[in-house]
Amino acid sequence: MFRLPLAVVLLTAWPCSSAQATQGHVLAKGLVYQAATYMRHPQFGTHPSYYGCRPEQVVDINIGAHSHDDEGMPLFAPEDGTVRIVHRNTNAWGHSLEWRNLAGTERLFLAHLKNIWAIGAVRAGERIAEIGGTGGWKPHLHIESSRGWLELSGSIVAPPVNPYGNGMFFVSNGPANSKPQEFFAVEPAVIAPRSPLELGGSGMVWP
């Protein structure tokens, strides 16, 4: 009986590519943040993916000790590329955009945005949006890569799969041409852990 190689099966199940990732970041230089994801959450289920990637590759980013701290936090183009609007708060993604690099080898999907600042061609370090809570969620950033694993500041952001925690700490090196960010650029121990409902949003259930 004919059988497909395992690699072909995996690529069919998870259609994310393995092209070269951006070496930039969407957060300002020096900003400390937490990254996490969830599966089989008692309230939210499994973290949905815009690109159809594995749930452990889908990332929620939180910054301050409380959700309202994150609202309005600026987001930047990690490299030269283009931005297109995907949704304008018409569903649970809220305001969302897709950034694409110039080579066309990677796309980043950013959701639950407060404002979208740039459309079309953008330069590295240009402000493209702000973190928000649109779509019915508490303010946080949903971000994922068409490559599968999200790589920012030259490091893979592999969030722990935990329905209650807020994940591990990372520090942004910032996109090219961005200015150092003083806001929340503190030692991780200073940031208080969030309650379970801070991760993933409000009381809504994903349809």
Buried (B, 14 or more C-beta within 10 A) or exposed (E): EEEEEEEEEEBEEBEBBEBEBBBBBBBBBBBBBBBBBBBEBEBBBBBBBBBEBBBBBBBBBBBBBBBEBBBEBBBBBBBBBBBEEBBEBEEBBBBBBBBBBEEEBBBBBBBBBBBBBBEEEBBBBBBBBBBBBBBBBBBBBBBBBBBBBBBBBEBEBBBEBBBBBBBBEBBBBBBBEBEEBEEBBEEEEEBEEBEBBBBBBBEEEBE
